[in-house]
Amino acid sequence: MPKKVKPTIAPGSSKSITVHLKSARNPALEFSLPNAPISTTSVQDLKDAVRDRVADAQDNKISLEKIKILYKRKPVTGKTIAEVLSDEPGMLAGGREVEFGVMIMGGAKVVDTGADQEKEGSGETGGSPTPKAAVGPSGEEVLQTEAFWDDLQGYLEQRVKDTEEAKKLRELFKGAWVARG
């Protein structure tokens, strides 16, 4: 039988999707790859993106075999995003977002590549690509300031999107810190 010829896609005509990669366990990792071409971005590309952001306990790169990409809590291997999403034609239309889970066997830690910060910092927001040394109080001194707890509550509000829940969590965290001694 003759081989099936896959239709060629003209450059720039490929549909794209925003890919969110998220690990709830060691390490807690969450980042996005905007405008990933559906037909050409592979699971291997996703593993490479994760590998660039993590390291083992000795600051070495994690082997690709230890990085597992999950879709709907099931491992996927050797496929493009289009193949993974083939059962969901609505996602293949492009312009959408999809979340893949990440699992790293044996654990890892997140490393600061600076690349993400440069991308975010290159906009009009005036962000800095490299973190500056902290000036002012540090350690336990910071925890004794209301500004710290206000900042924490603001962060929690952004993450949980609920002001009342953020206030409860602030008090819980502050109470636990005070109670520890």
C-alpha positions as CSV (number, residue, x, y, z in Angstrom):
1,M,0.0,0.0,0.0
2,P,1.3,3.5,-0.7
3,K,2.1,5.6,2.3
4,K,-0.4,8.3,3.3
5,V,1.0,11.7,2.6
6,K,0.3,14.2,5.4
7,P,-0.8,17.6,4.0
8,T,1.9,20.2,4.3
9,I,1.0,23.3,6.2
10,A,2.1,26.7,5.0
11,P,4.3,28.5,7.5
12,G,2.3,30.8,9.7
13,S,-1.0,29.1,8.9
14,S,-0.7,26.6,11.7
15,K,-3.2,26.9,14.6
16,S,-1.7,27.8,17.9
17,I,-2.7,27.3,21.5
18,T,-1.5,28.5,24.9
19,V,-0.1,25.6,26.8
20,H,-0.1,25.7,30.6
21,L,2.3,23.3,32.3
22,K,1.7,22.7,36.0
23,S,3.1,20.5,38.7
24,A,1.4,20.3,42.0
25,R,4.1,18.2,43.6
26,N,7.9,18.5,44.0
27,P,8.7,20.9,42.6
28,A,5.7,23.2,42.6
29,L,6.0,24.5,39.0
30,E,3.7,26.5,36.8
31,F,4.3,28.3,33.6
32,S,2.8,28.9,30.2
33,L,4.0,28.6,26.6
34,P,2.0,31.1,24.6
35,N,1.2,30.5,20.9
36,A,2.5,27.0,20.7
37,P,1.8,25.5,17.2
38,I,-0.7,22.7,17.7
39,S,0.6,20.5,14.8
40,T,4.3,20.8,15.4
41,T,4.7,21.2,19.2
42,S,5.6,17.8,20.6
43,V,5.5,16.3,24.0
44,Q,9.3,16.3,23.7
45,D,9.2,20.1,23.3
46,L,7.1,20.3,26.5
47,K,9.6,18.1,28.4
48,D,12.5,20.3,27.1
49,A,10.6,23.4,28.4
50,V,10.2,21.8,31.8
51,R,13.8,20.6,31.8
52,D,15.0,24.2,31.3
53,R,13.2,25.3,34.4
54,V,14.2,22.5,36.9
55,A,17.4,20.9,38.4
56,D,18.2,18.0,40.7
57,A,19.6,18.5,44.2
58,Q,23.1,18.9,42.8
59,D,22.0,21.6,40.3
60,N,22.3,19.2,37.3
61,K,19.7,19.0,34.5
62,I,17.0,16.4,35.0
63,S,17.1,13.5,32.5
64,L,14.1,13.6,30.0
65,E,13.1,10.1,31.0
66,K,12.3,11.4,34.5
67,I,10.0,14.1,33.2
68,K,6.4,12.9,32.5
69,I,3.8,15.0,30.8
70,L,0.2,14.3,31.7
71,Y,-3.0,15.1,30.0
72,K,-6.2,14.5,32.0
73,R,-3.9,12.8,34.7
74,K,-2.6,10.2,32.2
75,P,0.9,10.2,30.8
76,V,1.4,11.1,27.1
77,T,4.5,10.3,25.1
78,G,6.0,10.9,21.7
79,K,3.1,12.8,20.3
80,T,2.3,16.3,19.1
81,I,-0.3,18.4,20.9
82,A,-2.6,17.8,17.9
83,E,-2.4,14.1,18.4
84,V,-3.0,14.4,22.2
85,L,-6.0,16.7,21.6
86,S,-7.4,14.7,18.6
87,D,-10.5,13.6,20.6
88,E,-11.3,17.3,21.3
89,P,-12.0,19.0,17.9
90,G,-12.9,22.3,19.7
91,M,-9.3,22.5,21.1
92,L,-7.8,21.9,17.6
93,A,-9.3,25.1,16.3
94,G,-6.5,27.1,18.0
95,G,-6.6,30.2,20.0
96,R,-7.5,28.3,23.2
97,E,-5.7,27.2,26.3
98,V,-4.8,23.7,27.4
99,E,-3.3,22.5,30.7
100,F,-0.8,19.6,30.9
101,G,0.4,18.2,34.1
102,V,4.0,17.6,34.9
103,M,5.5,14.9,37.1
104,I,9.2,14.6,37.8
105,M,10.3,11.2,39.0
106,G,12.6,11.6,42.0
107,G,11.7,15.2,42.6
108,A,13.5,18.4,41.5
109,K,13.8,22.0,42.3
110,V,12.8,25.0,40.2
111,V,15.7,27.1,38.9
112,D,15.5,30.7,37.9
113,T,16.5,30.8,34.2
114,G,16.0,34.6,33.9
115,A,14.5,34.0,30.5
116,D,11.0,34.3,31.7
117,Q,11.8,37.4,33.7
118,E,13.4,39.0,30.7
119,K,10.3,38.3,28.6
120,E,8.0,39.7,31.3
121,G,10.4,42.6,32.1
122,S,10.9,43.7,28.5
123,G,7.4,45.2,28.4
124,E,6.3,48.7,29.4
125,T,5.9,47.6,33.0
126,G,9.6,48.4,33.7
127,G,10.2,45.0,35.4
128,S,13.8,44.0,36.0
129,P,15.2,40.8,34.4
130,T,17.4,40.1,37.4
131,P,16.3,40.2,41.0
132,K,17.8,42.9,43.1
133,A,19.2,42.3,46.6
134,A,16.6,43.0,49.3
135,V,17.0,46.3,51.1
136,G,15.6,46.9,54.6
137,P,14.5,44.4,57.2
138,S,14.8,40.7,56.5
139,G,14.1,37.4,58.2
140,E,11.9,37.6,61.3
141,E,12.0,41.4,61.2
142,V,9.9,41.3,58.1
143,L,7.4,39.0,59.6
144,Q,6.8,41.5,62.4
145,T,5.6,44.2,59.9
146,E,2.0,44.7,58.9
147,A,3.3,45.4,55.4
148,F,4.4,41.8,55.0
149,W,1.0,40.4,56.0
150,D,-0.7,43.0,53.7
151,D,1.5,41.8,50.8
152,L,0.8,38.2,51.7
153,Q,-3.0,38.8,51.7
154,G,-2.7,40.6,48.4
155,Y,-0.9,37.7,46.9
156,L,-3.5,35.3,48.3
157,E,-6.3,37.4,46.9
158,Q,-4.8,37.1,43.4
159,R,-4.4,33.4,43.7
160,V,-7.7,32.3,45.3
161,K,-9.7,35.2,43.8
162,D,-11.7,35.6,47.0
163,T,-11.0,38.5,49.4
164,E,-12.7,36.8,52.4
165,E,-10.8,33.6,52.0
166,A,-7.5,35.5,51.6
167,K,-8.3,37.3,54.9
168,K,-8.9,34.0,56.6
169,L,-5.7,32.5,55.3
170,R,-3.7,35.6,56.3
171,E,-5.0,35.2,59.9
172,L,-4.3,31.4,59.8
173,F,-0.7,31.9,58.6
174,K,-0.1,34.8,61.0
175,G,-1.6,32.9,63.9
176,A,0.5,29.8,63.1
177,W,3.7,32.0,62.9
178,V,2.9,33.7,66.3
179,A,2.0,30.4,67.9
180,R,5.3,28.7,66.9
181,G,7.1,30.6,69.5
